[in-house]
Amino acid sequence: MKLEIESRNVGMTPRWKSEIESRMADLQRRHEDLIHGRVTLTKNLHHKKLANVAEALIVVTLPGRQIMTARKEDKTFEEAIRTAFNAIAIELRKYREKRGRTEVRASPIPTFRGVVCKLFPKEGYGFILKEGGGEVYFHKNALQGLTFDELNDGADVAFNIEEGEKGPQASTVHRPSPIIP
């Protein structure tokens, strides 16, 4: 990783520089894919009356043009460096946690089988007699891989059920997969 250390309105001391280098090395051990790092120490001359005049800015670059920054002000440069490095470590940890959480969405598995028992082609809906008994409403928009014209009374179908306004209804309806004995 390439590291740049600079200062503005204040002379860089060897102690600050070695502290920055050791903290950046520690950060890189935990996050091996860091590409570039820049640390800038600035003495803020505009805030003469305020106690926090030491500012540390850390910018790190990750693959994919991902850039993270942390800017902290404090009374001394040692404290500003410490708090800025703590902040960038937290940001990197949050970034890793967010990137590590990936949800794989699987298509819904048909859990029910049945046969079409009533069709109302003009209205675009029908009913399925479910295995084990009971009728389930379906609308033509729930059909997947089927058209309403392909259906007839007694056609085998597979479907998922969700609760509708007037009771259970099929959210998806499609051809059943063959049952292998």
C-alpha positions as CSV (number, residue, x, y, z in Angstrom):
1,M,0.0,0.0,0.0
2,K,1.2,3.5,-0.8
3,L,1.1,5.8,2.2
4,E,1.3,9.6,2.0
5,I,1.8,11.6,5.2
6,E,1.7,15.4,5.1
7,S,1.1,18.3,7.4
8,R,-0.3,21.9,7.0
9,N,0.4,24.9,9.2
10,V,2.6,22.7,11.5
11,G,5.9,20.9,11.3
12,M,5.7,17.1,11.2
13,T,7.5,15.6,14.1
14,P,9.2,12.1,13.9
15,R,7.0,10.9,16.8
16,W,3.7,11.7,14.9
17,K,5.1,10.2,11.7
18,S,6.1,6.9,13.4
19,E,2.7,6.8,15.2
20,I,0.9,7.2,11.8
21,E,3.0,4.6,10.1
22,S,2.5,2.0,12.9
23,R,-1.3,2.6,13.0
24,M,-1.5,2.4,9.2
25,A,0.5,-0.8,9.3
26,D,-1.9,-2.2,11.9
27,L,-4.8,-1.2,9.8
28,Q,-3.4,-2.8,6.7
29,R,-2.8,-6.1,8.6
30,R,-6.5,-6.2,9.4
31,H,-7.5,-5.1,5.9
32,E,-5.1,-6.5,3.4
33,D,-6.7,-5.0,0.3
34,L,-6.1,-1.3,1.1
35,I,-4.6,0.3,-2.0
36,H,-3.7,3.8,-0.9
37,G,-3.6,5.8,2.3
38,R,-3.2,9.5,3.0
39,V,-2.9,11.1,6.4
40,T,-2.9,14.9,6.7
41,L,-2.3,16.7,10.0
42,T,-3.6,20.3,10.0
43,K,-3.2,23.0,12.7
44,N,-6.4,25.0,12.3
45,L,-5.3,28.7,12.6
46,H,-8.9,30.0,12.3
47,H,-10.0,28.6,15.7
48,K,-7.6,30.4,18.0
49,K,-10.1,30.6,20.8
50,L,-11.3,27.0,20.5
51,A,-9.5,24.2,22.3
52,N,-9.5,21.8,19.4
53,V,-7.0,23.1,16.9
54,A,-5.3,19.8,15.9
55,E,-7.0,18.0,13.0
56,A,-6.2,14.6,11.5
57,L,-7.6,13.5,8.2
58,I,-7.3,9.9,7.0
59,V,-8.3,8.8,3.5
60,V,-8.0,5.2,2.4
61,T,-8.7,3.6,-1.0
62,L,-10.1,0.1,-1.4
63,P,-10.5,-1.8,-4.7
64,G,-13.4,-0.8,-6.9
65,R,-12.7,3.0,-6.3
66,Q,-14.2,2.8,-2.8
67,I,-12.8,5.6,-0.7
68,M,-13.3,6.1,3.0
69,T,-12.4,9.1,5.1
70,A,-12.2,10.0,8.8
71,R,-11.6,13.6,10.0
72,K,-11.2,14.2,13.7
73,E,-10.2,17.4,15.7
74,D,-8.8,17.4,19.2
75,K,-6.5,19.4,21.5
76,T,-3.4,17.5,20.6
77,F,-2.2,15.8,17.4
78,E,-1.7,12.5,19.3
79,E,-5.3,12.5,20.3
80,A,-6.5,13.5,16.9
81,I,-4.5,10.8,15.2
82,R,-5.8,8.2,17.7
83,T,-9.4,9.1,17.3
84,A,-9.2,9.4,13.5
85,F,-7.6,5.9,13.2
86,N,-10.3,4.5,15.5
87,A,-13.0,6.1,13.3
88,I,-11.6,4.7,10.1
89,A,-11.3,1.3,11.6
90,I,-15.0,1.4,12.5
91,E,-15.9,2.5,9.0
92,L,-13.9,-0.3,7.5
93,R,-15.5,-2.8,9.8
94,K,-19.0,-1.6,9.0
95,Y,-18.1,-1.7,5.3
96,R,-16.9,-5.3,5.6
97,E,-20.0,-6.4,7.5
98,K,-22.3,-4.8,5.0
99,R,-20.4,-6.4,2.1
100,G,-20.4,-9.8,3.9
101,R,-24.2,-9.9,4.3
102,T,-25.5,-11.2,1.0
103,E,-29.0,-12.6,0.8
104,V,-29.6,-15.2,-1.8
105,R,-33.2,-15.0,-2.9
106,A,-34.5,-18.4,-4.2
107,S,-37.5,-18.6,-6.3
108,P,-40.5,-19.8,-4.3
109,I,-40.8,-23.6,-4.3
110,P,-44.3,-24.8,-5.1
111,T,-45.6,-26.3,-1.9
112,F,-49.0,-27.4,-3.1
113,R,-50.4,-29.5,-5.9
114,G,-53.9,-29.6,-7.2
115,V,-56.2,-29.6,-10.2
116,V,-58.1,-26.8,-11.8
117,C,-61.8,-27.3,-10.9
118,K,-63.5,-24.1,-12.1
119,L,-62.5,-21.6,-14.8
120,F,-64.0,-18.3,-15.6
121,P,-62.2,-17.3,-18.8
122,K,-64.1,-14.0,-19.4
123,E,-63.3,-12.8,-15.9
124,G,-59.8,-14.1,-15.9
125,Y,-59.8,-16.2,-12.8
126,G,-60.5,-19.7,-11.5
127,F,-60.3,-22.2,-8.6
128,I,-57.9,-25.0,-7.9
129,L,-59.0,-28.1,-5.9
130,K,-56.0,-28.7,-3.6
131,E,-54.8,-32.2,-2.7
132,G,-56.2,-33.0,0.6
133,G,-59.3,-30.9,0.0
134,G,-60.3,-27.2,-0.2
135,E,-60.5,-24.8,-3.1
136,V,-58.0,-22.0,-3.7
137,Y,-58.7,-18.9,-5.9
138,F,-56.3,-17.9,-8.6
139,H,-56.1,-15.0,-11.0
140,K,-54.7,-15.2,-14.5
141,N,-51.8,-12.9,-13.4
142,A,-50.5,-15.6,-11.1
143,L,-49.8,-18.0,-14.0
144,Q,-46.1,-18.6,-14.7
145,G,-45.1,-20.5,-17.8
146,L,-48.8,-21.0,-18.6
147,T,-51.4,-19.0,-20.4
148,F,-55.1,-18.9,-19.3
149,D,-56.1,-20.4,-22.6
150,E,-53.9,-23.5,-22.0
151,L,-55.9,-24.4,-18.8
152,N,-58.9,-26.6,-18.7
153,D,-60.9,-28.3,-16.0
154,G,-58.9,-31.2,-14.5
155,A,-55.5,-29.8,-15.4
156,D,-52.7,-30.6,-12.9
157,V,-51.0,-27.6,-11.4
158,A,-48.5,-26.6,-8.7
159,F,-49.0,-23.4,-6.7
160,N,-48.1,-21.3,-3.7
161,I,-50.7,-20.0,-1.3
162,E,-50.9,-16.6,0.3
163,E,-53.7,-15.0,2.3
164,G,-55.9,-12.8,0.1
165,E,-58.7,-10.4,0.9
166,K,-61.3,-13.1,0.8
167,G,-59.2,-16.1,2.0
168,P,-56.4,-18.1,0.6
169,Q,-55.4,-17.5,-3.0
170,A,-52.6,-18.8,-5.3
171,S,-49.7,-16.4,-5.7
172,T,-48.1,-18.5,-8.4
173,V,-49.5,-21.2,-10.6
174,H,-47.5,-23.3,-13.0
175,R,-47.1,-26.8,-14.4
176,P,-46.1,-29.4,-11.7
177,S,-42.7,-31.0,-11.8
178,P,-42.9,-34.7,-12.5
179,I,-43.0,-36.9,-9.5
180,I,-40.2,-39.5,-9.6
181,P,-41.1,-42.7,-7.7
